[in-house]
Amino acid sequence: LKLSCPLSGKLKFRVSAIDAIDAFILLLQTDLSIPHRNFPSTEYRKLTNPMTPSISASNSHDDRPLIADLLATHSEAIKSVQEGIKAHDVGNELYIKGGNPQCYDDIWILRFVLSHRSNVKSATKAAIKTMIFREEKKLNVVGDLRHKIKNYCGEDNDAFSTNVATDLPGRKLYNSCCEKEAIINFLPDKNRSILSITQLYKINLDKIVTKMSEEEYAEWYLYYKEAIYQVLDEITRRTGKLTKYVKIADMTNMQVLKMNR
């Protein structure tokens, strides 16, 4: 198994899948420890300043780029995307709506600029499409979901199965299709990325197709990823360093015939 870690950008090493699981499982005794914060999903942005990193920029094991440097380097592209959004009827309507200007700030636009390699036209199109999607799904007003990220260990091992109030939509159904330690989410360092390990053979795909409708699956996946994005966004803004998601998919014991498309 070859792992490339976005936390450092350069770290690459080879280990067996099971060794990777064993190494990371030592860090995990409970579910991801993210306390409940009773405020809108973007409220934490008022509490952080990405221009002044709270952790040392000289850490030899952490060469994530500084947000301040990225904003300066891509300032023209970011400004052009912002102008493109405002020039678009629907884009401008969504941009100025309520608290959306705070949601769609320079750091939010930066990720589109980076993903599309500074291609302003493509980044603008993707940003507007995302804004429309987020408006349809009401993602800017769902509140703080970070504390709802949990592990997927099957109904017999799920200590949270009866606590619906702290669950993501559809999680209970999806979890009932999993075996112990099927999906593990944890945050070994509060200033770095979430690590997720998925053991695919422990997820019963046929059972998911039987128990969950396409709409239920899509809703679960949407809110699960939104919760993870909220964590990454908060860490990025608090530390002043661009933080990405680290996910390891363990294919050990997984057979192609078990994959239900």
Secondary structure, 3 states (H helix, E strand, C coil): CEEECCCCCCCEEECCHHHHHHHHHCCCCCCCCCCCCCCCCCHHHHHCCCCCCCCCCCCCCCCCCEHHHHHHHCHHHHHHHHHHHHHCHHHHHHHHCCCHHHHCCHHHHHHHHHHCCCCHHHHHHHHHHHHHHHHHHCHHHCCCCHHHCCCECCHHHCCCCCCHHHCCCCHHHHHCCECCCCEEEECCCCCCCCEEEEEHHHECHHHHHHHCCHHHHHHHHHHHHHHHHHHHHHHHHHHCECCCCEEEEECCCCCHHHCCC
